Amino acid sequence: MQNIGGLTVDVGRELFLIAGPCVIESESHCLKMAEALKTITDRLRLPFIFKASFDKANRTSLGAYRGPGIEKGLAVLSKIRKAVGVPVLSDVHDVGQVERAAGVLDVLQIPAFLSRQTDLILAAARTGRTINIKKGQFLAPWDIKNVVEKAASTGNSNILITERGCSFGYNNLVVDYRSLPTMRRFGYPVILDATHSVQLPGGQGQASGGNAEYIPYLAKAAVAVGVDGLFFEVHDNPPAALSDGPNAIRLDTFAELLERLLTLHKVARDL
């Protein structure tokens, strides 16, 4: 058993889930999504952490929506944590955000583009909160060992590693499924982000595109190979999403996908 963001998870025997909209669009939308996801995961008895970013600091263009900011965003996430009763996760982008974020969040996420920022990783890990490190698109899976060693040097062993695809030519990502067993050898739970892995970074010129139709295939492959957790950006209306709609999964299809993944996991874990 392992503590992950306040959840007790039998790592290696049961999957856990990180899911939610890419960015906080409004308090009402976030509450709606959190409540819907909690209903689904309670029925499936699936450990669940709600994810939404208070700031998307690495948007493709200057005019793209970034979120409500740290003050309003943390207030929304705090309300969700209390009202819905789920752990919450969001990104931190600089050392100055870490202390305030750790006062609300159960999991601090290091964005992929910042996965080599030593000061940020150390500051986040020193809070004692669970740290989810998203492997940079530019990193080989064995390179993440240096990153987790930075976090572990603080004495914090509550570390997660998330695969989200590796750069493959221009405006494209690919998942090398060898990365999952490679990174699991470092002794920390490994997650596949099945939604960012189908992203086409900058693929729409002033915004990123995505191939959301491939999300189920990537998720199933990860479960078959062996993964500890799954990460999904979920939205009730992806075409209207304010961030990453092209690579989000629709809320009304999500429960069916999770059911299939859990069935596959029961088979794969005993092989």
C-alpha positions in Angstrom: 0.0 0.0 0.0 1.2 3.5 -0.8 0.0 7.0 0.0 -0.6 8.9 -3.2 -2.0 12.4 -2.7 -3.8 11.2 0.4 -5.2 8.1 -1.2 -4.1 4.6 -0.1 -3.4 2.7 -3.3 -2.3 -0.9 -3.6 0.3 0.0 -6.2 1.0 -2.8 -8.7 -2.4 -4.3 -8.0 -4.9 -1.5 -8.6 -4.9 1.4 -11.0 -5.3 5.0 -9.8 -6.6 7.9 -11.9 -5.7 11.6 -12.4 -8.4 13.3 -14.5 -10.1 16.7 -15.1 -10.2 19.6 -17.5 -6.9 21.0 -18.7 -7.5 24.4 -17.1 -9.9 25.9 -14.6 -12.4 27.6 -16.9 -14.8 28.6 -14.0 -15.7 27.5 -10.5 -19.0 26.1 -11.7 -17.5 24.1 -14.6 -14.8 22.7 -12.3 -17.3 21.6 -9.7 -19.5 20.1 -12.4 -16.6 18.1 -13.8 -15.3 17.0 -10.4 -18.7 15.8 -9.2 -19.3 13.9 -12.5 -15.8 12.2 -12.3 -16.3 11.4 -8.6 -19.6 9.7 -9.4 -18.0 7.6 -12.1 -14.9 6.6 -10.1 -16.9 5.8 -6.9 -19.0 3.4 -8.9 -15.9 1.8 -10.3 -14.1 1.9 -7.0 -11.2 3.6 -8.7 -8.9 5.9 -6.7 -9.2 9.3 -8.2 -7.3 12.6 -8.0 -8.9 15.7 -9.6 -6.7 17.7 -11.9 -7.1 21.3 -13.3 -4.5 23.9 -13.8 -4.8 27.4 -12.3 -2.3 28.7 -14.9 -1.1 27.3 -18.2 2.2 29.2 -18.5 3.4 27.4 -21.6 0.5 28.2 -24.0 1.4 28.3 -27.7 0.4 31.9 -28.3 0.3 35.1 -26.2 -3.5 35.4 -26.6 -4.4 31.9 -25.4 -6.4 31.5 -22.2 -4.1 30.7 -19.3 -6.5 30.2 -16.4 -7.7 32.3 -13.5 -4.3 32.6 -11.8 -2.9 31.2 -8.6 -5.1 33.1 -6.1 -8.5 32.4 -7.7 -7.5 29.0 -9.0 -6.4 27.7 -5.6 -9.6 29.0 -4.1 -11.6 26.9 -6.7 -9.5 23.8 -6.0 -9.8 24.2 -2.3 -13.6 24.3 -2.6 -13.6 21.2 -4.8 -11.4 19.4 -2.3 -13.8 20.1 0.5 -17.2 20.0 -1.3 -16.5 17.0 -3.5 -14.1 15.2 -1.2 -11.3 14.4 -3.7 -7.6 15.1 -3.6 -6.6 17.9 -6.1 -3.6 18.4 -8.4 -2.3 21.4 -10.3 0.9 22.6 -11.9 3.5 24.8 -10.4 5.7 26.8 -12.7 8.1 28.6 -10.5 9.5 28.4 -7.0 7.4 31.4 -5.8 4.2 29.5 -6.4 5.2 26.3 -4.5 4.5 27.3 -0.9 1.0 28.7 -1.6 0.1 25.8 -3.8 1.2 23.3 -1.2 -1.2 24.8 1.2 -4.1 23.6 -0.9 -3.0 20.9 -3.3 -2.5 17.2 -2.5 -0.3 16.7 -5.5 2.1 19.3 -7.0 2.8 18.7 -10.7 6.0 19.6 -12.4 5.1 20.4 -16.1 7.0 18.5 -18.7 8.8 21.6 -20.1 10.1 22.3 -16.6 11.2 18.8 -15.7 14.9 19.7 -15.5 14.4 22.9 -13.4 16.3 21.8 -10.4 15.2 24.6 -8.0 11.5 24.1 -8.8 11.8 20.3 -8.3 13.6 20.7 -5.0 11.2 23.3 -3.7 8.2 21.2 -4.6 9.6 18.1 -3.1 10.6 19.8 0.2 6.9 20.5 0.9 6.4 16.8 1.6 3.4 16.8 -0.8 3.2 14.1 -3.5 5.1 15.3 -6.6 4.0 14.3 -10.1 6.9 14.8 -12.5 5.9 14.8 -16.1 8.7 13.5 -18.3 9.9 16.2 -20.7 9.1 15.6 -24.4 12.8 16.0 -24.9 13.9 13.3 -22.4 14.7 9.7 -22.9 13.0 7.5 -20.2 16.3 6.7 -18.5 17.1 10.4 -18.2 14.2 10.8 -15.7 16.3 8.9 -13.1 18.3 12.1 -12.6 15.1 14.1 -12.2 13.6 11.8 -9.5 16.9 11.7 -7.7 16.7 15.5 -7.3 13.3 15.2 -5.7 14.3 12.2 -3.6 17.3 14.0 -2.3 15.0 16.1 -0.1 13.8 13.0 1.8 10.4 13.0 0.0 9.7 9.6 -1.5 6.1 10.5 -2.6 7.1 10.8 -6.3 5.1 9.9 -9.4 6.5 9.8 -13.0 4.2 10.6 -15.9 4.9 9.6 -19.5 3.3 12.1 -22.0 5.0 11.2 -25.2 8.3 12.2 -26.8 9.0 14.7 -29.6 8.8 13.0 -32.9 9.6 15.4 -35.7 7.7 18.6 -35.9 4.4 19.1 -34.1 4.1 15.5 -33.2 4.6 13.1 -30.2 5.0 9.4 -30.0 4.9 7.1 -27.0 7.6 4.5 -26.7 6.0 1.8 -24.5 9.5 0.6 -23.5 9.6 3.7 -21.3 7.0 2.4 -18.9 9.0 -0.6 -17.6 12.2 1.4 -17.9 10.9 4.1 -15.6 9.2 1.7 -13.2 12.7 0.3 -12.4 13.4 3.6 -10.6 11.0 2.5 -7.8 8.2 5.0 -8.2 4.7 4.7 -9.6 4.5 5.4 -13.4 1.5 7.0 -15.1 0.6 7.3 -18.7 -0.9 10.6 -19.8 -3.0 9.3 -22.6 -4.4 12.7 -23.6 -1.2 14.8 -23.8 0.4 12.0 -25.7 -1.9 12.5 -28.6 -1.3 16.3 -28.6 0.1 18.0 -31.7 2.2 20.7 -30.0 1.7 24.0 -31.9 0.0 22.0 -34.6 -2.7 24.6 -35.3 -0.3 27.5 -35.7 -1.4 29.6 -32.7 -2.7 26.6 -30.7 -1.9 22.9 -30.2 -3.9 20.3 -32.1 -4.5 16.7 -31.2 -5.7 13.3 -32.3 -8.2 12.5 -29.5 -9.5 9.4 -31.4 -6.3 7.6 -30.4 -6.7 8.1 -26.6 -8.3 4.8 -25.9 -5.7 2.9 -27.9 -2.8 4.4 -26.0 -4.5 3.9 -22.7 -5.2 0.2 -23.4 -1.7 -0.4 -24.6 -0.3 1.2 -21.3 -2.5 -1.0 -19.2 -1.5 -4.1 -21.2 2.3 -3.2 -20.8 1.9 -2.4 -17.1 1.3 1.0 -15.6 0.3 2.1 -12.2 -1.9 5.1 -13.0 -3.6 6.8 -15.9 -3.9 10.5 -16.6 -6.7 12.0 -18.7 -7.8 15.5 -19.6 -11.6 15.2 -19.6 -14.1 17.8 -20.8 -17.9 17.8 -21.2 -17.5 19.7 -24.5 -14.0 19.4 -26.0 -14.6 21.7 -29.0 -15.5 24.5 -26.6 -12.7 23.8 -24.2 -10.5 26.8 -23.4 -7.3 24.7 -23.5 -6.3 21.4 -25.1 -9.8 20.5 -26.4 -8.4 18.6 -29.4 -6.7 16.1 -27.1 -9.3 15.8 -24.4 -11.7 12.9 -24.0 -15.4 13.5 -23.8 -17.0 13.1 -20.4 -19.9 11.2 -21.8 -17.6 8.4 -23.2 -15.2 8.3 -20.2 -17.0 5.8 -18.0 -17.2 3.2 -20.7 -13.5 3.6 -21.4 -12.6 3.2 -17.8 -14.7 0.0 -17.5 -12.8 -1.5 -20.4 -9.4 -0.4 -19.0 -10.2 -2.0 -15.6 -11.2 -5.2 -17.2 -8.0 -5.3 -19.2 -6.0 -4.4 -16.1 -7.4 -7.4 -14.2 -6.2 -9.7 -16.9 -2.8 -8.0 -17.5 -1.7 -7.7 -13.9 -1.7 -11.5 -13.4 0.1 -12.4 -16.6 
